[in-house]
Amino acid sequence: MANSNLASAKNAKNDEFYTQYHDIEKEINAYLDFNPKVFKDKTILMPCDDPEWSNFTKFFAQNFERFGLKKLISTSYAPDSKNYKSHYQPTLFEVNDPQFDEYKTVKNGKIFTLTRDKSGDGKIDVNDLEWTYLKGDGDFKSEEIKKLRDKADIIITNPPFSLFRQFLSWVLEADKQLVLIGSMNAITYKEVFQLLKENRIWLGNGFQAGNAFFATPNAKEYADGVYNSETGLVKFRNCCWYTSIDHGRRHQPMPLMTMEDNLKFSKHKDIKGIGYKTYDNYKAIEVPFTDAIPSDYDGVMGVPISFLDKYSPEQFEIVGSDTDVKEGKLPHLVNPKWTGKIDRGYIEGNRIYGRILIKHKKAVK
């Protein structure tokens, strides 16, 4: 249900999902625990739909001094430029400001910046945010926002799901560090998977129990089944954090059982008493559950994409994916006796779901 609702939101181009404050705090604290100075003297850019509603802006503004930030920049996209049209009402914060402009409030984006103690209360926080209208609509692809990107050190935001691939490329073409929220399915995009394989980006600390809750306008129109009318939040289980900032959980090896012990004690009926099957079309074993990876197997294994949530680069090598095999990038893995279609893994004629192909860096005997 969540996946279909996410698709509906993307088709409507109404994919403005506002992240919860505590989810941001949990994720960012994982980076700080690993390196307390990770944000020191950094300029952070957050291209988001509306800084007035964005918890990213509030969180980093409130922690500006604690993190030792140099500058915080947050931008919005003009209401009239959005594909999905809805009733727009400017906030009292904007309307009561002397620079309020009835034309610009719908035609132009806004930029919020934080660098100094504007209020004079002896601290730098959310009350010191300064804002003005952008010259354009705030589209991240515009030259105006590109210039902000080029001067920033880190890009942090929850980009529109429908534009995730474009947005990720936009960040990386400027060689910036990133913390982004996206669909778990983005792992299967060729360009995203290649970045994960090369350890240029990786999955972040993650949402609590894998559940992401977002506030979003007009949710009732397409979020039946995942929208909670009491909290006003939409629930998705297929969202994750993509980042290039290190965190400790990434270096924690998974505790695993040997192949023999999995055969005897695995909680999965597909493994216990049965063992592991070899694909018909390429030389690797099928491991349908991440926690069933045998610790002592030194060959190639096909695992679900959710494996990346537990992936430690010290423990495993990512060999490739089923798509790589299909495209002829891993010819040494192709079974020479296979005469059928080279596609996702096959076992006894049944095609397996998309798989990541991995090996132990050093199998534990």
Rosetta blueprint (number, residue, H / E / L):
1 M L
2 A H
3 N H
4 S H
5 N H
6 L H
7 A H
8 S H
9 A H
10 K H
11 N H
12 A L
13 K L
14 N L
15 D L
16 E L
17 F L
18 Y E
19 T E
20 Q L
21 Y H
22 H H
23 D H
24 I H
25 E H
26 K H
27 E H
28 I H
29 N H
30 A H
31 Y H
32 L H
33 D H
34 F H
35 N L
36 P L
37 K L
38 V L
39 F L
40 K L
41 D L
42 K L
43 T E
44 I E
45 L E
46 M E
47 P E
48 C L
49 D L
50 D L
51 P L
52 E L
53 W L
54 S L
55 N H
56 F H
57 T H
58 K H
59 F H
60 F H
61 A H
62 Q H
63 N L
64 F H
65 E H
66 R H
67 F H
68 G L
69 L L
70 K L
71 K E
72 L E
73 I E
74 S E
75 T E
76 S L
77 Y L
78 A L
79 P H
80 D H
81 S H
82 K L
83 N L
84 Y L
85 K L
86 S L
87 H L
88 Y L
89 Q L
90 P L
91 T L
92 L H
93 F H
94 E H
95 V H
96 N L
97 D L
98 P L
99 Q L
100 F L
101 D L
102 E L
103 Y L
104 K H
105 T H
106 V H
107 K H
108 N L
109 G L
110 K E
111 I E
112 F E
113 T E
114 L E
115 T L
116 R L
117 D L
118 K L
119 S L
120 G L
121 D L
122 G L
123 K L
124 I L
125 D L
126 V H
127 N H
128 D H
129 L L
130 E E
131 W E
132 T E
133 Y E
134 L L
135 K L
136 G L
137 D L
138 G L
139 D L
140 F L
141 K L
142 S L
143 E H
144 E H
145 I H
146 K H
147 K H
148 L H
149 R H
150 D H
151 K H
152 A L
153 D L
154 I E
155 I E
156 I E
157 T E
158 N L
159 P L
160 P L
161 F H
162 S H
163 L H
164 F H
165 R H
166 Q H
167 F H
168 L H
169 S H
170 W H
171 V H
172 L H
173 E L
174 A L
175 D L
176 K L
177 Q E
178 L E
179 V E
180 L E
181 I E
182 G E
183 S E
184 M H
185 N H
186 A H
187 I H
188 T H
189 Y L
190 K H
191 E H
192 V H
193 F H
194 Q H
195 L H
196 L H
197 K H
198 E L
199 N L
200 R L
201 I L
202 W E
203 L E
204 G L
205 N L
206 G L
207 F L
208 Q H
209 A H
210 G H
211 N L
212 A E
213 F E
214 F E
215 A E
216 T L
217 P L
218 N L
219 A H
220 K H
221 E H
222 Y L
223 A L
224 D L
225 G L
226 V L
227 Y E
228 N E
229 S L
230 E L
231 T L
232 G L
233 L E
234 V E
235 K E
236 F E
237 R L
238 N L
239 C E
240 C E
241 W E
242 Y E
243 T E
244 S L
245 I L
246 D L
247 H L
248 G H
249 R H
250 R H
251 H H
252 Q L
253 P L
254 M L
255 P L
256 L L
257 M L
258 T L
259 M H
260 E H
261 D H
262 N H
263 L H
264 K H
265 F H
266 S L
267 K L
268 H L
269 K L
270 D L
271 I L
272 K L
273 G L
274 I L
275 G L
276 Y L
277 K L
278 T E
279 Y L
280 D L
281 N L
282 Y E
283 K L
284 A L
285 I E
286 E E
287 V L
288 P L
289 F L
290 T H
291 D H
292 A H
293 I L
294 P L
295 S L
296 D L
297 Y L
298 D L
299 G L
300 V L
301 M E
302 G E
303 V E
304 P L
305 I H
306 S H
307 F H
308 L H
309 D H
310 K L
311 Y L
312 S L
313 P L
314 E L
315 Q L
316 F E
317 E E
318 I E
319 V E
320 G E
321 S E
322 D H
323 T H
324 D H
325 V H
326 K H
327 E L
328 G L
329 K L
330 L L
331 P H
332 H H
333 L H
334 V E
335 N L
336 P L
337 K L
338 W L
339 T L
340 G L
341 K L
342 I L
343 D L
344 R L
345 G L
346 Y E
347 I E
348 E L
349 G L
350 N E
351 R E
352 I L
353 Y L
354 G L
355 R L
356 I E
357 L E
358 I E
359 K E
360 H E
361 K L
362 K L
363 A L
364 V L
365 K L
